[in-house]
Structure formats: C-alpha cells, structure tokens
Amino acid sequence: MAKAERADLAAMIAPLFRALMAAERPILDAHELTMWAYSVLLALGRSPTRGQGLLAEEIGADKTRIIAVLDDLQERGLIERRPDPADRRARLLALTPAGRRLRDSAQAAIQANEERLLGRLDPADRQGFLNTLAALTALSFDEIVGDSATDR
C-alpha cells in the first residue's frame, strides 16, 4: 500500500471545524445566540421564507428539535412565522428587522475574528482557499457522499 501524499479531507477539516466553533462560541454567547439559532438566522437571510421542515433539512437540524429554537427566536422578535397562504398547515418563516440586525452583528464579529486566521495566508492562497471552500460547500450531501457508502 502506497503512503498517502496528504491527509484525508475530514482529518484536516474536523480539527479546524472544532477550533472555529470554539472561536465562535464567545461571540455567539455575547449575542445571546446558540449555534442553531445563528444557523437559522443565516439561512433565513439567504432566503426569507420557507417551511420549518425545509429549514431544518437545509441546516441539518432535526425538524422536531428545531421548533424550540424557532419558538425562542420568535418570542425574542427575531423571526416571524405565519401561515402559508398556499397551505394553511405550513408555516412561512422570515427574519424581522431586529433578527437581521442581530445576524449582521454576530456575523461581522465572527468574520472579524476569522480575519486573524485568514491573515496568515498570502492573498492568492487566501482567495483560493475561500473560492475552494465555497465550491465544496455548494455541493449537495448526495454529491459529496456519492456511492462511497456502497463501495465497501
């Protein structure tokens, strides 16, 4: 068996992910947000209305557990839920102006902190890294997993 020329992607990304999450925790705490709440605010900022089930799927949350997060955000005036005119059983979600301001503030603080890390890269490597990360995160779960589960 030949020696691997590089570490596996998950082996490289997992420690980085844990460190980035640890760096975000104090910022989210200062904004009185959980990671799930922040994920909801980010997702609703990309597309203002959607059903609760679709939102949970998009952010990788259990649809029954996300309800408490949505309840909290609604009680705090950060999101609104209203019946879908096309299907009264479904709920449409949207950021309120206060939710947008809080999301923007938290995101600005997180990205300012990330600048310390990104500042260690030369400009070409930095842009290449960000472009590559954007391209890989745009892939669907199925595109990433592919047939790997059945290749054993």
Phi and psi in radians as a Rosetta constraint file:
Dihedral C 1 N 2 CA 2 C 2 CIRCULARHARMONIC -1.324 0.35
Dihedral N 2 CA 2 C 2 N 3 CIRCULARHARMONIC 2.573 0.35
Dihedral C 2 N 3 CA 3 C 3 CIRCULARHARMONIC -1.234 0.35
Dihedral N 3 CA 3 C 3 N 4 CIRCULARHARMONIC 2.366 0.35
Dihedral C 3 N 4 CA 4 C 4 CIRCULARHARMONIC -1.129 0.35
Dihedral N 4 CA 4 C 4 N 5 CIRCULARHARMONIC 2.419 0.35
Dihedral C 4 N 5 CA 5 C 5 CIRCULARHARMONIC -1.424 0.35
Dihedral N 5 CA 5 C 5 N 6 CIRCULARHARMONIC -0.307 0.35
Dihedral C 5 N 6 CA 6 C 6 CIRCULARHARMONIC -2.591 0.35
Dihedral N 6 CA 6 C 6 N 7 CIRCULARHARMONIC 2.858 0.35
Dihedral C 6 N 7 CA 7 C 7 CIRCULARHARMONIC -1.277 0.35
Dihedral N 7 CA 7 C 7 N 8 CIRCULARHARMONIC 2.722 0.35
Dihedral C 7 N 8 CA 8 C 8 CIRCULARHARMONIC -1.115 0.35
Dihedral N 8 CA 8 C 8 N 9 CIRCULARHARMONIC 2.628 0.35
Dihedral C 8 N 9 CA 9 C 9 CIRCULARHARMONIC -1.000 0.35
Dihedral N 9 CA 9 C 9 N 10 CIRCULARHARMONIC -0.824 0.35
Dihedral C 9 N 10 CA 10 C 10 CIRCULARHARMONIC -1.093 0.35
Dihedral N 10 CA 10 C 10 N 11 CIRCULARHARMONIC -0.644 0.35
Dihedral C 10 N 11 CA 11 C 11 CIRCULARHARMONIC -1.149 0.35
Dihedral N 11 CA 11 C 11 N 12 CIRCULARHARMONIC -0.536 0.35
Dihedral C 11 N 12 CA 12 C 12 CIRCULARHARMONIC -1.436 0.35
Dihedral N 12 CA 12 C 12 N 13 CIRCULARHARMONIC -0.701 0.35
Dihedral C 12 N 13 CA 13 C 13 CIRCULARHARMONIC -1.354 0.35
Dihedral N 13 CA 13 C 13 N 14 CIRCULARHARMONIC -0.663 0.35
Dihedral C 13 N 14 CA 14 C 14 CIRCULARHARMONIC -0.991 0.35
Dihedral N 14 CA 14 C 14 N 15 CIRCULARHARMONIC -0.874 0.35
Dihedral C 14 N 15 CA 15 C 15 CIRCULARHARMONIC -1.121 0.35
Dihedral N 15 CA 15 C 15 N 16 CIRCULARHARMONIC -0.643 0.35
Dihedral C 15 N 16 CA 16 C 16 CIRCULARHARMONIC -1.115 0.35
Dihedral N 16 CA 16 C 16 N 17 CIRCULARHARMONIC -0.777 0.35
Dihedral C 16 N 17 CA 17 C 17 CIRCULARHARMONIC -1.031 0.35
Dihedral N 17 CA 17 C 17 N 18 CIRCULARHARMONIC -0.820 0.35
Dihedral C 17 N 18 CA 18 C 18 CIRCULARHARMONIC -1.068 0.35
Dihedral N 18 CA 18 C 18 N 19 CIRCULARHARMONIC -0.715 0.35
Dihedral C 18 N 19 CA 19 C 19 CIRCULARHARMONIC -1.179 0.35
Dihedral N 19 CA 19 C 19 N 20 CIRCULARHARMONIC -0.712 0.35
Dihedral C 19 N 20 CA 20 C 20 CIRCULARHARMONIC -1.126 0.35
Dihedral N 20 CA 20 C 20 N 21 CIRCULARHARMONIC -0.697 0.35
Dihedral C 20 N 21 CA 21 C 21 CIRCULARHARMONIC -1.106 0.35
Dihedral N 21 CA 21 C 21 N 22 CIRCULARHARMONIC -0.731 0.35
Dihedral C 21 N 22 CA 22 C 22 CIRCULARHARMONIC -1.123 0.35
Dihedral N 22 CA 22 C 22 N 23 CIRCULARHARMONIC -0.622 0.35
Dihedral C 22 N 23 CA 23 C 23 CIRCULARHARMONIC -1.223 0.35
Dihedral N 23 CA 23 C 23 N 24 CIRCULARHARMONIC -0.555 0.35
Dihedral C 23 N 24 CA 24 C 24 CIRCULARHARMONIC -1.365 0.35
Dihedral N 24 CA 24 C 24 N 25 CIRCULARHARMONIC -0.493 0.35
Dihedral C 24 N 25 CA 25 C 25 CIRCULARHARMONIC -0.917 0.35
Dihedral N 25 CA 25 C 25 N 26 CIRCULARHARMONIC -0.880 0.35
Dihedral C 25 N 26 CA 26 C 26 CIRCULARHARMONIC -1.124 0.35
Dihedral N 26 CA 26 C 26 N 27 CIRCULARHARMONIC -0.553 0.35
Dihedral C 26 N 27 CA 27 C 27 CIRCULARHARMONIC -1.190 0.35
Dihedral N 27 CA 27 C 27 N 28 CIRCULARHARMONIC -0.797 0.35
Dihedral C 27 N 28 CA 28 C 28 CIRCULARHARMONIC -1.136 0.35
Dihedral N 28 CA 28 C 28 N 29 CIRCULARHARMONIC -0.707 0.35
Dihedral C 28 N 29 CA 29 C 29 CIRCULARHARMONIC -1.040 0.35
Dihedral N 29 CA 29 C 29 N 30 CIRCULARHARMONIC -0.741 0.35
Dihedral C 29 N 30 CA 30 C 30 CIRCULARHARMONIC -1.114 0.35
Dihedral N 30 CA 30 C 30 N 31 CIRCULARHARMONIC -0.490 0.35
Dihedral C 30 N 31 CA 31 C 31 CIRCULARHARMONIC -1.653 0.35
Dihedral N 31 CA 31 C 31 N 32 CIRCULARHARMONIC 0.098 0.35
Dihedral C 31 N 32 CA 32 C 32 CIRCULARHARMONIC 0.970 0.35
Dihedral N 32 CA 32 C 32 N 33 CIRCULARHARMONIC 0.810 0.35
Dihedral C 32 N 33 CA 33 C 33 CIRCULARHARMONIC -2.193 0.35
Dihedral N 33 CA 33 C 33 N 34 CIRCULARHARMONIC 2.488 0.35
Dihedral C 33 N 34 CA 34 C 34 CIRCULARHARMONIC -1.514 0.35
Dihedral N 34 CA 34 C 34 N 35 CIRCULARHARMONIC 2.936 0.35
Dihedral C 34 N 35 CA 35 C 35 CIRCULARHARMONIC -1.090 0.35
Dihedral N 35 CA 35 C 35 N 36 CIRCULARHARMONIC -0.687 0.35
Dihedral C 35 N 36 CA 36 C 36 CIRCULARHARMONIC -1.143 0.35
Dihedral N 36 CA 36 C 36 N 37 CIRCULARHARMONIC -0.719 0.35
Dihedral C 36 N 37 CA 37 C 37 CIRCULARHARMONIC -1.103 0.35
Dihedral N 37 CA 37 C 37 N 38 CIRCULARHARMONIC -0.747 0.35
Dihedral C 37 N 38 CA 38 C 38 CIRCULARHARMONIC -1.108 0.35
Dihedral N 38 CA 38 C 38 N 39 CIRCULARHARMONIC -0.715 0.35
Dihedral C 38 N 39 CA 39 C 39 CIRCULARHARMONIC -1.057 0.35
Dihedral N 39 CA 39 C 39 N 40 CIRCULARHARMONIC -0.695 0.35
Dihedral C 39 N 40 CA 40 C 40 CIRCULARHARMONIC -1.118 0.35
Dihedral N 40 CA 40 C 40 N 41 CIRCULARHARMONIC -0.817 0.35
Dihedral C 40 N 41 CA 41 C 41 CIRCULARHARMONIC -1.082 0.35
Dihedral N 41 CA 41 C 41 N 42 CIRCULARHARMONIC -0.706 0.35
Dihedral C 41 N 42 CA 42 C 42 CIRCULARHARMONIC -1.115 0.35
Dihedral N 42 CA 42 C 42 N 43 CIRCULARHARMONIC -0.809 0.35
Dihedral C 42 N 43 CA 43 C 43 CIRCULARHARMONIC -1.107 0.35
Dihedral N 43 CA 43 C 43 N 44 CIRCULARHARMONIC -0.750 0.35
Dihedral C 43 N 44 CA 44 C 44 CIRCULARHARMONIC -1.208 0.35
Dihedral N 44 CA 44 C 44 N 45 CIRCULARHARMONIC -0.433 0.35
Dihedral C 44 N 45 CA 45 C 45 CIRCULARHARMONIC -1.226 0.35
Dihedral N 45 CA 45 C 45 N 46 CIRCULARHARMONIC -0.502 0.35
Dihedral C 45 N 46 CA 46 C 46 CIRCULARHARMONIC -1.350 0.35
Dihedral N 46 CA 46 C 46 N 47 CIRCULARHARMONIC -0.600 0.35
Dihedral C 46 N 47 CA 47 C 47 CIRCULARHARMONIC -2.598 0.35
Dihedral N 47 CA 47 C 47 N 48 CIRCULARHARMONIC 1.884 0.35
Dihedral C 47 N 48 CA 48 C 48 CIRCULARHARMONIC -1.075 0.35
Dihedral N 48 CA 48 C 48 N 49 CIRCULARHARMONIC -0.523 0.35
Dihedral C 48 N 49 CA 49 C 49 CIRCULARHARMONIC -2.316 0.35
Dihedral N 49 CA 49 C 49 N 50 CIRCULARHARMONIC 2.449 0.35
Dihedral C 49 N 50 CA 50 C 50 CIRCULARHARMONIC -2.931 0.35
Dihedral N 50 CA 50 C 50 N 51 CIRCULARHARMONIC 2.886 0.35
Dihedral C 50 N 51 CA 51 C 51 CIRCULARHARMONIC -1.327 0.35
Dihedral N 51 CA 51 C 51 N 52 CIRCULARHARMONIC 2.741 0.35
Dihedral C 51 N 52 CA 52 C 52 CIRCULARHARMONIC -1.053 0.35
Dihedral N 52 CA 52 C 52 N 53 CIRCULARHARMONIC -0.716 0.35
Dihedral C 52 N 53 CA 53 C 53 CIRCULARHARMONIC -1.126 0.35
Dihedral N 53 CA 53 C 53 N 54 CIRCULARHARMONIC -0.750 0.35
Dihedral C 53 N 54 CA 54 C 54 CIRCULARHARMONIC -1.150 0.35
Dihedral N 54 CA 54 C 54 N 55 CIRCULARHARMONIC -0.709 0.35
Dihedral C 54 N 55 CA 55 C 55 CIRCULARHARMONIC -1.063 0.35
Dihedral N 55 CA 55 C 55 N 56 CIRCULARHARMONIC -0.823 0.35
Dihedral C 55 N 56 CA 56 C 56 CIRCULARHARMONIC -1.023 0.35
Dihedral N 56 CA 56 C 56 N 57 CIRCULARHARMONIC -0.760 0.35
Dihedral C 56 N 57 CA 57 C 57 CIRCULARHARMONIC -1.093 0.35
Dihedral N 57 CA 57 C 57 N 58 CIRCULARHARMONIC -0.760 0.35
Dihedral C 57 N 58 CA 58 C 58 CIRCULARHARMONIC -1.083 0.35
Dihedral N 58 CA 58 C 58 N 59 CIRCULARHARMONIC -0.693 0.35
Dihedral C 58 N 59 CA 59 C 59 CIRCULARHARMONIC -1.649 0.35
Dihedral N 59 CA 59 C 59 N 60 CIRCULARHARMONIC 0.023 0.35
Dihedral C 59 N 60 CA 60 C 60 CIRCULARHARMONIC 1.331 0.35
Dihedral N 60 CA 60 C 60 N 61 CIRCULARHARMONIC 0.505 0.35
Dihedral C 60 N 61 CA 61 C 61 CIRCULARHARMONIC -1.815 0.35
Dihedral N 61 CA 61 C 61 N 62 CIRCULARHARMONIC 2.671 0.35
Dihedral C 61 N 62 CA 62 C 62 CIRCULARHARMONIC -1.200 0.35
Dihedral N 62 CA 62 C 62 N 63 CIRCULARHARMONIC 2.238 0.35
Dihedral C 62 N 63 CA 63 C 63 CIRCULARHARMONIC -1.146 0.35
Dihedral N 63 CA 63 C 63 N 64 CIRCULARHARMONIC -0.426 0.35
Dihedral C 63 N 64 CA 64 C 64 CIRCULARHARMONIC -1.402 0.35
Dihedral N 64 CA 64 C 64 N 65 CIRCULARHARMONIC -0.537 0.35
Dihedral C 64 N 65 CA 65 C 65 CIRCULARHARMONIC -1.450 0.35
Dihedral N 65 CA 65 C 65 N 66 CIRCULARHARMONIC -0.377 0.35
Dihedral C 65 N 66 CA 66 C 66 CIRCULARHARMONIC -1.272 0.35
Dihedral N 66 CA 66 C 66 N 67 CIRCULARHARMONIC -0.343 0.35
Dihedral C 66 N 67 CA 67 C 67 CIRCULARHARMONIC -1.039 0.35
Dihedral N 67 CA 67 C 67 N 68 CIRCULARHARMONIC -0.720 0.35
Dihedral C 67 N 68 CA 68 C 68 CIRCULARHARMONIC -1.124 0.35
Dihedral N 68 CA 68 C 68 N 69 CIRCULARHARMONIC -0.639 0.35
Dihedral C 68 N 69 CA 69 C 69 CIRCULARHARMONIC -1.141 0.35
Dihedral N 69 CA 69 C 69 N 70 CIRCULARHARMONIC -0.791 0.35
Dihedral C 69 N 70 CA 70 C 70 CIRCULARHARMONIC -1.117 0.35
Dihedral N 70 CA 70 C 70 N 71 CIRCULARHARMONIC -0.715 0.35
Dihedral C 70 N 71 CA 71 C 71 CIRCULARHARMONIC -1.019 0.35
Dihedral N 71 CA 71 C 71 N 72 CIRCULARHARMONIC -0.810 0.35
Dihedral C 71 N 72 CA 72 C 72 CIRCULARHARMONIC -1.084 0.35
Dihedral N 72 CA 72 C 72 N 73 CIRCULARHARMONIC -0.807 0.35
Dihedral C 72 N 73 CA 73 C 73 CIRCULARHARMONIC -1.103 0.35
Dihedral N 73 CA 73 C 73 N 74 CIRCULARHARMONIC -0.664 0.35
Dihedral C 73 N 74 CA 74 C 74 CIRCULARHARMONIC -1.191 0.35
Dihedral N 74 CA 74 C 74 N 75 CIRCULARHARMONIC -0.778 0.35
Dihedral C 74 N 75 CA 75 C 75 CIRCULARHARMONIC -1.060 0.35
Dihedral N 75 CA 75 C 75 N 76 CIRCULARHARMONIC -0.540 0.35
Dihedral C 75 N 76 CA 76 C 76 CIRCULARHARMONIC -1.485 0.35
Dihedral N 76 CA 76 C 76 N 77 CIRCULARHARMONIC -0.005 0.35
Dihedral C 76 N 77 CA 77 C 77 CIRCULARHARMONIC 1.315 0.35
Dihedral N 77 CA 77 C 77 N 78 CIRCULARHARMONIC 0.415 0.35
Dihedral C 77 N 78 CA 78 C 78 CIRCULARHARMONIC -1.687 0.35
Dihedral N 78 CA 78 C 78 N 79 CIRCULARHARMONIC -0.435 0.35
Dihedral C 78 N 79 CA 79 C 79 CIRCULARHARMONIC -2.370 0.35
Dihedral N 79 CA 79 C 79 N 80 CIRCULARHARMONIC 2.859 0.35
Dihedral C 79 N 80 CA 80 C 80 CIRCULARHARMONIC -2.218 0.35
Dihedral N 80 CA 80 C 80 N 81 CIRCULARHARMONIC 2.551 0.35
Dihedral C 80 N 81 CA 81 C 81 CIRCULARHARMONIC -2.127 0.35
Dihedral N 81 CA 81 C 81 N 82 CIRCULARHARMONIC 2.298 0.35
Dihedral C 81 N 82 CA 82 C 82 CIRCULARHARMONIC -2.471 0.35
Dihedral N 82 CA 82 C 82 N 83 CIRCULARHARMONIC 2.724 0.35
Dihedral C 82 N 83 CA 83 C 83 CIRCULARHARMONIC -1.090 0.35
Dihedral N 83 CA 83 C 83 N 84 CIRCULARHARMONIC 2.490 0.35
Dihedral C 83 N 84 CA 84 C 84 CIRCULARHARMONIC -1.326 0.35
Dihedral N 84 CA 84 C 84 N 85 CIRCULARHARMONIC 2.125 0.35
Dihedral C 84 N 85 CA 85 C 85 CIRCULARHARMONIC -1.041 0.35
Dihedral N 85 CA 85 C 85 N 86 CIRCULARHARMONIC -0.464 0.35
Dihedral C 85 N 86 CA 86 C 86 CIRCULARHARMONIC -1.420 0.35
Dihedral N 86 CA 86 C 86 N 87 CIRCULARHARMONIC -0.365 0.35
Dihedral C 86 N 87 CA 87 C 87 CIRCULARHARMONIC -2.705 0.35
Dihedral N 87 CA 87 C 87 N 88 CIRCULARHARMONIC 1.698 0.35
Dihedral C 87 N 88 CA 88 C 88 CIRCULARHARMONIC -1.030 0.35
Dihedral N 88 CA 88 C 88 N 89 CIRCULARHARMONIC -0.315 0.35
Dihedral C 88 N 89 CA 89 C 89 CIRCULARHARMONIC -1.340 0.35
Dihedral N 89 CA 89 C 89 N 90 CIRCULARHARMONIC -0.400 0.35
Dihedral C 89 N 90 CA 90 C 90 CIRCULARHARMONIC -1.593 0.35
Dihedral N 90 CA 90 C 90 N 91 CIRCULARHARMONIC 2.669 0.35
Dihedral C 90 N 91 CA 91 C 91 CIRCULARHARMONIC -1.987 0.35
Dihedral N 91 CA 91 C 91 N 92 CIRCULARHARMONIC 2.351 0.35
Dihedral C 91 N 92 CA 92 C 92 CIRCULARHARMONIC -1.707 0.35
Dihedral N 92 CA 92 C 92 N 93 CIRCULARHARMONIC 2.478 0.35
Dihedral C 92 N 93 CA 93 C 93 CIRCULARHARMONIC -2.057 0.35
Dihedral N 93 CA 93 C 93 N 94 CIRCULARHARMONIC 2.525 0.35
Dihedral C 93 N 94 CA 94 C 94 CIRCULARHARMONIC -2.652 0.35
Dihedral N 94 CA 94 C 94 N 95 CIRCULARHARMONIC 2.614 0.35
Dihedral C 94 N 95 CA 95 C 95 CIRCULARHARMONIC -1.262 0.35
Dihedral N 95 CA 95 C 95 N 96 CIRCULARHARMONIC 2.511 0.35
Dihedral C 95 N 96 CA 96 C 96 CIRCULARHARMONIC -1.574 0.35
Dihedral N 96 CA 96 C 96 N 97 CIRCULARHARMONIC 2.940 0.35
Dihedral C 96 N 97 CA 97 C 97 CIRCULARHARMONIC -0.976 0.35
Dihedral N 97 CA 97 C 97 N 98 CIRCULARHARMONIC -0.666 0.35
Dihedral C 97 N 98 CA 98 C 98 CIRCULARHARMONIC -1.150 0.35
Dihedral N 98 CA 98 C 98 N 99 CIRCULARHARMONIC -0.680 0.35
Dihedral C 98 N 99 CA 99 C 99 CIRCULARHARMONIC -1.123 0.35
Dihedral N 99 CA 99 C 99 N 100 CIRCULARHARMONIC -0.698 0.35
Dihedral C 99 N 100 CA 100 C 100 CIRCULARHARMONIC -1.127 0.35
Dihedral N 100 CA 100 C 100 N 101 CIRCULARHARMONIC -0.755 0.35
Dihedral C 100 N 101 CA 101 C 101 CIRCULARHARMONIC -1.099 0.35
Dihedral N 101 CA 101 C 101 N 102 CIRCULARHARMONIC -0.773 0.35
Dihedral C 101 N 102 CA 102 C 102 CIRCULARHARMONIC -1.138 0.35
Dihedral N 102 CA 102 C 102 N 103 CIRCULARHARMONIC -0.768 0.35
Dihedral C 102 N 103 CA 103 C 103 CIRCULARHARMONIC -1.027 0.35
Dihedral N 103 CA 103 C 103 N 104 CIRCULARHARMONIC -0.813 0.35
Dihedral C 103 N 104 CA 104 C 104 CIRCULARHARMONIC -1.098 0.35
Dihedral N 104 CA 104 C 104 N 105 CIRCULARHARMONIC -0.705 0.35
Dihedral C 104 N 105 CA 105 C 105 CIRCULARHARMONIC -1.153 0.35
Dihedral N 105 CA 105 C 105 N 106 CIRCULARHARMONIC -0.820 0.35
Dihedral C 105 N 106 CA 106 C 106 CIRCULARHARMONIC -1.113 0.35
Dihedral N 106 CA 106 C 106 N 107 CIRCULARHARMONIC -0.767 0.35
Dihedral C 106 N 107 CA 107 C 107 CIRCULARHARMONIC -1.128 0.35
Dihedral N 107 CA 107 C 107 N 108 CIRCULARHARMONIC -0.705 0.35
Dihedral C 107 N 108 CA 108 C 108 CIRCULARHARMONIC -1.080 0.35
Dihedral N 108 CA 108 C 108 N 109 CIRCULARHARMONIC -0.745 0.35
Dihedral C 108 N 109 CA 109 C 109 CIRCULARHARMONIC -1.168 0.35
Dihedral N 109 CA 109 C 109 N 110 CIRCULARHARMONIC -0.710 0.35
Dihedral C 109 N 110 CA 110 C 110 CIRCULARHARMONIC -1.114 0.35
Dihedral N 110 CA 110 C 110 N 111 CIRCULARHARMONIC -0.816 0.35
Dihedral C 110 N 111 CA 111 C 111 CIRCULARHARMONIC -1.211 0.35
Dihedral N 111 CA 111 C 111 N 112 CIRCULARHARMONIC -0.550 0.35
Dihedral C 111 N 112 CA 112 C 112 CIRCULARHARMONIC -1.123 0.35
Dihedral N 112 CA 112 C 112 N 113 CIRCULARHARMONIC -0.700 0.35
Dihedral C 112 N 113 CA 113 C 113 CIRCULARHARMONIC -1.161 0.35
Dihedral N 113 CA 113 C 113 N 114 CIRCULARHARMONIC -0.646 0.35
Dihedral C 113 N 114 CA 114 C 114 CIRCULARHARMONIC -1.142 0.35
Dihedral N 114 CA 114 C 114 N 115 CIRCULARHARMONIC -0.431 0.35
Dihedral C 114 N 115 CA 115 C 115 CIRCULARHARMONIC -1.049 0.35
Dihedral N 115 CA 115 C 115 N 116 CIRCULARHARMONIC -0.541 0.35
Dihedral C 115 N 116 CA 116 C 116 CIRCULARHARMONIC -1.015 0.35
Dihedral N 116 CA 116 C 116 N 117 CIRCULARHARMONIC -0.791 0.35
Dihedral C 116 N 117 CA 117 C 117 CIRCULARHARMONIC -1.238 0.35
Dihedral N 117 CA 117 C 117 N 118 CIRCULARHARMONIC -0.860 0.35
Dihedral C 117 N 118 CA 118 C 118 CIRCULARHARMONIC -1.140 0.35
Dihedral N 118 CA 118 C 118 N 119 CIRCULARHARMONIC -0.491 0.35
Dihedral C 118 N 119 CA 119 C 119 CIRCULARHARMONIC -1.129 0.35
Dihedral N 119 CA 119 C 119 N 120 CIRCULARHARMONIC -0.272 0.35
Dihedral C 119 N 120 CA 120 C 120 CIRCULARHARMONIC -1.361 0.35
Dihedral N 120 CA 120 C 120 N 121 CIRCULARHARMONIC -0.206 0.35
Dihedral C 120 N 121 CA 121 C 121 CIRCULARHARMONIC -1.716 0.35
Dihedral N 121 CA 121 C 121 N 122 CIRCULARHARMONIC 2.552 0.35
Dihedral C 121 N 122 CA 122 C 122 CIRCULARHARMONIC -1.237 0.35
Dihedral N 122 CA 122 C 122 N 123 CIRCULARHARMONIC 2.759 0.35
Dihedral C 122 N 123 CA 123 C 123 CIRCULARHARMONIC -0.940 0.35
Dihedral N 123 CA 123 C 123 N 124 CIRCULARHARMONIC -0.704 0.35
Dihedral C 123 N 124 CA 124 C 124 CIRCULARHARMONIC -1.171 0.35
Dihedral N 124 CA 124 C 124 N 125 CIRCULARHARMONIC -0.774 0.35
Dihedral C 124 N 125 CA 125 C 125 CIRCULARHARMONIC -1.136 0.35
Dihedral N 125 CA 125 C 125 N 126 CIRCULARHARMONIC -0.681 0.35
Dihedral C 125 N 126 CA 126 C 126 CIRCULARHARMONIC -1.049 0.35
Dihedral N 126 CA 126 C 126 N 127 CIRCULARHARMONIC -0.880 0.35
Dihedral C 126 N 127 CA 127 C 127 CIRCULARHARMONIC -1.150 0.35
Dihedral N 127 CA 127 C 127 N 128 CIRCULARHARMONIC -0.695 0.35
Dihedral C 127 N 128 CA 128 C 128 CIRCULARHARMONIC -1.082 0.35
Dihedral N 128 CA 128 C 128 N 129 CIRCULARHARMONIC -0.751 0.35
Dihedral C 128 N 129 CA 129 C 129 CIRCULARHARMONIC -1.066 0.35
Dihedral N 129 CA 129 C 129 N 130 CIRCULARHARMONIC -0.840 0.35
Dihedral C 129 N 130 CA 130 C 130 CIRCULARHARMONIC -1.120 0.35
Dihedral N 130 CA 130 C 130 N 131 CIRCULARHARMONIC -0.703 0.35
Dihedral C 130 N 131 CA 131 C 131 CIRCULARHARMONIC -1.111 0.35
Dihedral N 131 CA 131 C 131 N 132 CIRCULARHARMONIC -0.776 0.35
Dihedral C 131 N 132 CA 132 C 132 CIRCULARHARMONIC -1.147 0.35
Dihedral N 132 CA 132 C 132 N 133 CIRCULARHARMONIC -0.766 0.35
Dihedral C 132 N 133 CA 133 C 133 CIRCULARHARMONIC -1.071 0.35
Dihedral N 133 CA 133 C 133 N 134 CIRCULARHARMONIC -0.741 0.35
Dihedral C 133 N 134 CA 134 C 134 CIRCULARHARMONIC -1.099 0.35
Dihedral N 134 CA 134 C 134 N 135 CIRCULARHARMONIC -0.722 0.35
Dihedral C 134 N 135 CA 135 C 135 CIRCULARHARMONIC -1.144 0.35
Dihedral N 135 CA 135 C 135 N 136 CIRCULARHARMONIC -0.745 0.35
Dihedral C 135 N 136 CA 136 C 136 CIRCULARHARMONIC -1.235 0.35
Dihedral N 136 CA 136 C 136 N 137 CIRCULARHARMONIC -0.663 0.35
Dihedral C 136 N 137 CA 137 C 137 CIRCULARHARMONIC -1.297 0.35
Dihedral N 137 CA 137 C 137 N 138 CIRCULARHARMONIC -0.270 0.35
Dihedral C 137 N 138 CA 138 C 138 CIRCULARHARMONIC -1.360 0.35
Dihedral N 138 CA 138 C 138 N 139 CIRCULARHARMONIC -0.247 0.35
Dihedral C 138 N 139 CA 139 C 139 CIRCULARHARMONIC -1.246 0.35
Dihedral N 139 CA 139 C 139 N 140 CIRCULARHARMONIC 2.565 0.35
Dihedral C 139 N 140 CA 140 C 140 CIRCULARHARMONIC -1.327 0.35
Dihedral N 140 CA 140 C 140 N 141 CIRCULARHARMONIC 2.840 0.35
Dihedral C 140 N 141 CA 141 C 141 CIRCULARHARMONIC -0.955 0.35
Dihedral N 141 CA 141 C 141 N 142 CIRCULARHARMONIC -0.813 0.35
Dihedral C 141 N 142 CA 142 C 142 CIRCULARHARMONIC -1.114 0.35
Dihedral N 142 CA 142 C 142 N 143 CIRCULARHARMONIC -0.621 0.35
Dihedral C 142 N 143 CA 143 C 143 CIRCULARHARMONIC -1.148 0.35
Dihedral N 143 CA 143 C 143 N 144 CIRCULARHARMONIC -0.621 0.35
Dihedral C 143 N 144 CA 144 C 144 CIRCULARHARMONIC -1.314 0.35
Dihedral N 144 CA 144 C 144 N 145 CIRCULARHARMONIC -0.827 0.35
Dihedral C 144 N 145 CA 145 C 145 CIRCULARHARMONIC -1.270 0.35
Dihedral N 145 CA 145 C 145 N 146 CIRCULARHARMONIC -0.744 0.35
Dihedral C 145 N 146 CA 146 C 146 CIRCULARHARMONIC 0.922 0.35
Dihedral N 146 CA 146 C 146 N 147 CIRCULARHARMONIC -2.419 0.35
Dihedral C 146 N 147 CA 147 C 147 CIRCULARHARMONIC -1.645 0.35
Dihedral N 147 CA 147 C 147 N 148 CIRCULARHARMONIC 0.174 0.35
Dihedral C 147 N 148 CA 148 C 148 CIRCULARHARMONIC -1.026 0.35
Dihedral N 148 CA 148 C 148 N 149 CIRCULARHARMONIC -0.535 0.35
Dihedral C 148 N 149 CA 149 C 149 CIRCULARHARMONIC -1.226 0.35
Dihedral N 149 CA 149 C 149 N 150 CIRCULARHARMONIC -0.403 0.35
Dihedral C 149 N 150 CA 150 C 150 CIRCULARHARMONIC -1.832 0.35
Dihedral N 150 CA 150 C 150 N 151 CIRCULARHARMONIC 0.044 0.35
Dihedral C 150 N 151 CA 151 C 151 CIRCULARHARMONIC -1.460 0.35
Dihedral N 151 CA 151 C 151 N 152 CIRCULARHARMONIC 0.121 0.35
